[in-house]
Amino acid sequence: ALDPPALAGMDRWERLRRTFAQRHVLTHSGGIVDAKFLTQVPNSPLKLGQRLVISRNDADQSLNDLEAVVQAVSSAP
């Protein structure tokens, strides 16, 4: 069985978990931090009701992480 977190590396995997939690906020909460986000990203400095801002660097890092995971999974035996 594939183990994507192990293939990705835990740092990268945790960044992707944060990325998808941010995607939830942008898609379903109009960019406003909700309780689900804070549960999924407990170490976030953001507070309930704050606006989430994604920088170009954040987006680039997320795309690089996702690409690395896809490559690792597709290369796995």
N, C-alpha and C positions, 0 to 999 in steps of 0.2 A: 504494500500500500504506500502511496506517495505521502510524504509529510511536508507539505508546502512551507510551514514555518522553519523547519530544519533546512530545507533546500535554500530558502531565501536568506536565512540568518535572522536571528531574533531582532536585531536593531531595525533591519529593513521591514520585517513583518510588523513590528509595532508602529512604524511610521505609516505603513499601509492601513493598518487598523484605524489610525487617527485620520488618514485621508478619507476613508470611507465614512467615518463618523462626520467629518466635515461635509462630505457630499450630501449626507442626510440633511444636515442643517440647511445647506444651500437649496436643496430640492424641495424639502417638505416644511421648512420653518421660515422661509423667506430670508435666510441668512442670519436669523436671530437664534442664539444659543438656547437650546432647550434642555430639559432634564435628561433625556435619552443621551444626548451628547456628553453631558457631564458624567453620566454613569459609564459610558464607553471610554472616556478620556479623563479619568479622575485626577490626573496631574496637570490638567489644563489651567492656565492662569485666568481663563475667561470665566465670567459669572453668568448665571441665568439671566437672559434678557439682553445680553450684550450682542452687538453685531460682530459676526465672524468676517474677518478680512483675510483673503488669500493673496499672497504676493506672487509675483512671477517666479521667484526662486522656489517658493513652496510648490507651485504647480510643476515646475521642471523636475524637482526632486521626486514628486509623486509619480510622474511619468517614467522617470529613470528607474525608480523602485519597481513599478509595475512591469516594465519591460524586463528587468532582471529576473523577477519571479517567473514570468512566462517562459523566458529562456531556460531557467533552471528546471522548471517542471517539464518542458518539452524535451530536454536533454537527459532527463532521469531515465534510468533503465526500467 
